């Protein structure tokens, strides 16, 4: 008598991976939109402040992000690995929960100004990181268009952060968002400016912007070099052999081989 037992059910980790994959497929696009919206709200908050309606919207998006993070954490087979890979996301969700900014304003004798700037720096970096991830997932292919869009995103958020750090510095020249945007654009184009940040958080942000600018500039230089090399290779009188020339040479070699075999 043959043993007709049912096949064993999928293991727990495998089931969680399947559910997590389905969840990511369902909510991928909405979370991308919310990521861009949260970044925009941060820029508005740091430059002009949020109205009561925008504060409610920001809180609602924050709650959605927390639920998304907790669900992914529960479904992740290796929770320690997931936390190590998404620690910056966890940090970006932790600070709004603690309401550090409001607490800091109430304890000014204990150095609240520095605490506020430190919290803002963490929020800027973590929120830009979320925006970068949303941009990468929405664009798919990370080519020149992705670098241009990412540079615009980093410039807008970096300018808001720099304004928040340097606006109240005595003798500072960054007092409004257009000025901060111009200053950040000069840093991103590696041209520099005659004004340099005076707060520790502003200087750290300046270093991060400069590092990104050098990386983006290097990518842009490589892209332009590849483009011109490709154009030179496509030209019939170019010094470099292009794909068409190599293909013609291959066909000619095959023709010579066929002639040699026929003799």
C-alpha positions in Angstrom: 0.0 0.0 0.0 1.5 3.3 -1.1 2.0 6.1 1.4 -0.2 8.9 0.2 0.8 11.7 2.6 0.3 15.3 1.8 3.4 17.3 1.0 4.8 19.2 4.0 3.7 22.8 4.2 6.1 25.6 3.6 8.2 26.6 6.5 7.6 29.6 8.6 10.4 31.8 7.2 9.4 30.9 3.6 5.8 31.9 4.3 6.9 35.2 5.8 9.1 35.9 2.7 6.2 35.2 0.4 3.9 37.5 2.4 6.6 40.2 2.6 7.1 40.1 -1.1 3.3 40.4 -1.8 3.1 43.3 0.7 6.0 45.1 -1.0 4.2 44.7 -4.4 1.0 46.2 -3.0 2.3 49.2 -1.2 5.5 50.0 -3.1 4.1 52.9 -5.2 2.1 54.5 -2.3 5.1 54.4 0.0 7.2 56.1 -2.7 4.7 58.9 -3.0 4.6 59.3 0.8 8.4 59.3 1.0 8.5 62.3 -1.4 5.7 64.0 0.4 7.5 63.6 3.8 10.7 65.0 2.4 8.8 68.0 1.0 7.1 68.6 4.3 10.5 68.6 6.0 11.8 71.2 3.6 8.7 73.4 4.3 9.0 72.9 8.1 12.7 73.9 8.2 12.2 76.9 6.0 8.8 78.4 6.6 7.2 76.2 9.3 4.1 73.9 9.0 0.5 75.0 9.3 -1.8 73.0 11.5 -3.1 71.1 8.5 0.3 70.2 7.3 1.3 69.1 10.8 -1.6 66.7 10.8 -0.6 65.5 7.3 3.0 65.0 8.5 1.9 63.1 11.6 -0.4 60.9 9.5 2.5 60.0 7.1 4.7 59.3 10.1 2.1 56.9 11.5 1.9 55.1 8.1 5.7 54.8 8.0 5.8 53.3 11.6 3.1 50.7 10.7 5.0 49.8 7.5 8.3 49.4 9.4 6.7 47.3 12.1 4.9 45.0 9.6 8.1 44.5 7.7 10.0 43.8 10.9 7.4 41.2 12.0 7.5 39.5 8.6 11.3 39.6 8.2 12.8 36.1 8.8 16.0 37.6 10.2 14.9 40.5 12.3 18.4 41.4 13.5 19.7 41.7 9.9 16.6 43.7 9.0 17.3 46.2 11.8 21.0 46.5 10.9 20.0 47.2 7.2 17.3 49.8 8.1 18.7 51.5 11.2 18.6 54.9 9.6 14.9 54.4 8.8 14.3 53.5 12.5 16.1 56.6 13.5 14.0 58.8 11.2 10.9 57.4 12.8 12.2 57.6 16.4 12.7 61.4 16.6 9.2 62.5 15.7 7.9 60.0 18.3 10.0 61.6 21.1 9.0 65.1 20.1 12.6 66.2 20.9 12.2 69.6 19.4 9.4 70.6 21.7 11.1 69.2 24.8 14.3 71.0 23.8 12.6 74.3 23.7 11.6 73.9 27.3 15.1 73.3 28.6 17.1 76.1 27.0 19.4 76.4 30.0 20.7 72.9 29.2 21.9 73.8 25.7 18.7 73.3 23.8 19.9 75.2 20.7 22.6 72.6 20.1 20.2 69.8 20.8 17.7 71.2 18.3 20.3 71.5 15.6 21.6 68.0 16.2 18.1 66.6 15.9 17.5 68.6 12.7 20.7 67.2 11.2 19.6 63.6 11.9 16.2 64.3 10.5 17.6 65.9 7.4 20.0 63.0 6.7 17.5 60.2 7.5 14.7 61.8 5.5 16.9 62.4 2.5 17.9 58.8 2.8 14.2 57.8 2.6 13.7 60.1 -0.4 16.8 58.6 -2.1 15.4 55.1 -1.7 12.0 56.2 -3.0 13.6 57.8 -6.0 15.7 54.8 -6.8 12.7 52.5 -6.6 10.5 54.7 -8.7 13.1 55.3 -11.5 14.4 51.8 -11.7 17.4 52.3 -14.0 19.9 54.4 -12.1 21.5 56.3 -15.0 22.2 59.9 -15.7 18.5 60.9 -15.2 18.5 59.4 -11.7 21.7 61.3 -10.7 20.2 64.6 -11.9 16.9 64.0 -10.0 18.8 62.9 -6.9 21.0 65.9 -7.0 18.0 68.2 -7.2 16.5 66.4 -4.2 19.7 66.6 -2.2 20.1 70.3 -3.0 16.6 71.2 -1.9 16.8 69.3 1.3 20.4 70.4 2.0 19.4 74.1 1.5 16.6 73.7 4.0 18.9 72.1 6.6 21.6 74.8 6.1 19.0 77.5 6.6 17.8 75.9 9.8 21.3 75.7 11.2 22.7 79.1 10.1 19.6 81.4 10.1 20.1 82.5 13.7 23.9 82.7 13.7 25.1 86.3 14.4 26.7 87.8 11.4 25.6 84.9 9.1 24.5 85.6 5.5 22.1 82.7 5.1 18.8 84.2 6.3 16.2 82.9 3.7 15.6 79.9 1.6 16.6 81.4 -1.8 20.0 82.4 -0.4 20.4 78.9 1.2 19.4 77.3 -2.1 22.0 79.4 -4.0 24.7 78.6 -1.5 23.9 74.9 -1.6 23.9 74.9 -5.4 27.4 76.5 -5.4 28.6 73.7 -3.1 27.0 71.0 -5.3 28.7 72.4 -8.4 32.0 72.4 -6.5 32.4 76.2 -7.1 32.2 77.0 -3.4 31.2 80.3 -1.7 32.7 83.1 0.3 30.5 82.1 3.3 31.2 79.0 5.3 28.9 77.6 8.0 29.6 78.6 11.6 27.7 75.9 13.5 29.1 72.4 13.9 26.0 70.9 12.4 26.2 73.2 9.4 29.8 72.3 8.8 29.0 68.6 9.0 26.2 69.0 6.6 28.5 71.0 4.3 31.0 68.1 4.3 28.2 65.6 3.4 27.0 67.8 0.6 30.6 68.3 -0.7 31.2 64.5 -0.6 28.0 63.9 -2.6 28.9 66.7 -5.0 32.3 65.1 -5.7 30.7 61.7 -6.3 28.0 63.1 -8.6 30.6 65.2 -10.5 32.7 62.2 -11.0 29.8 60.2 -12.3 28.8 63.1 -14.6 32.4 63.3 -16.0 32.5 59.6 -16.6 29.1 59.7 -18.4 30.2 62.6 -20.7 33.5 60.8 -21.4 31.6 57.6 -22.3 29.3 59.6 -24.6 32.1 61.3 -26.5 34.1 58.1 -26.8 31.0 56.3 -28.1 30.4 59.1 -30.7 34.0 58.8 -31.8 33.7 55.1 -32.1 30.6 55.4 -34.3 32.4 57.7 -36.7 33.9 56.0 -39.7 37.1 58.0 -39.5 37.3 57.9 -35.7 40.4 56.7 -33.9 38.4 54.1 -31.8 36.8 51.0 -33.2 33.0 51.0 -32.7 30.6 48.1 -32.6 29.9 48.4 -36.3 33.5 48.4 -37.2 34.2 45.3 -35.0 31.2 43.5 -36.5 32.4 44.3 -40.1 35.8 43.0 -39.1 34.3 39.8 -37.7 32.3 39.2 -40.9 35.4 39.7 -43.0 37.3 37.2 -40.9 34.5 34.7 -41.3 34.5 35.2 -45.0 38.3 34.6 -45.2 37.9 31.4 -43.2 35.2 30.2 -45.5 37.4 30.9 -48.6 40.3 29.0 -47.0 38.1 26.0 -46.2 36.9 25.9 -49.8 40.4 25.6 -51.3 
